[in-house]
């Protein structure tokens, strides 16, 4: 990412992370429309899901599964 652009996801404090691995970070949406809405983003800056490499795509789906299980328990 060019240094003149600030990534809003990189500014998210670590304590807001609800799940992560070496490729993906998940955190609750600060402006959620629905309860429990969670954002999953790759650590590497990419524009779309389709720019993610196969390992990042797999890690994103692992995160989806993990976050869903946690939400099913808490909500």
N, C-alpha and C positions, 0 to 999 in steps of 0.2 A: 504494500500500500504506500502511495506517495506520502512523504513526511508532512505535507501540508494538509492532508486529510486526516481527521481524527476519527478513530473507530469507536462508536458508542459501546460496542460489546467489550472492547479491551478496557474500557473505563469501569466496567462492572466490578464492584468489590468482591474479593474471593469469598467472603462470608455469605454472599447471595447465591453462590453455586449450590445447586441441589444434586448434581451428578456430573461427573467428568471422567475422561480417560486421557490418554496422551494426544488424542486427535480432536476431541469434541468437548464442549462445555455446555451445560444446561442450567438455566436459571429462570425464575418466574418472571413473567412479563409484568413490568411496573404499571402498565396501562391496560391490563387485561379486561376484556369484555366478559369473559366467562371465568368462573372460579377455577383456579389451578392451571390456567393457561401458562405453558412453559415454552421457552425458546431454546432451541438447540442450534448451536453454531460451531463451525469448525474452528480450530485454533488458527489454522492457516487462513489468510484472507483470500476469499474467493467471492465471485459475484453471484453464482447460482449453484444449486445442488448439482447441476450437470457439469460444473467445473471441478467438482470434488473428484479426487481419484478413487479407485475402488475401495481402498482401505478406509478412507474418510466416509464414503457412503455406507460401508458396513458399520463403522463406528457410530454414525448417526442413527442407524436403525437399532443398534444395541442400546443407545441412549433412549430412543423412543420406547423400547420395551421396558427398560428399567424405570423410566419416569412414569409410564402407564401403571406398572405394578405399584409404585409408591402412591400414585394418586388414587388407585382403586382402594388401597388400604386407608388412606387419610380422608377420602371424600366419600 
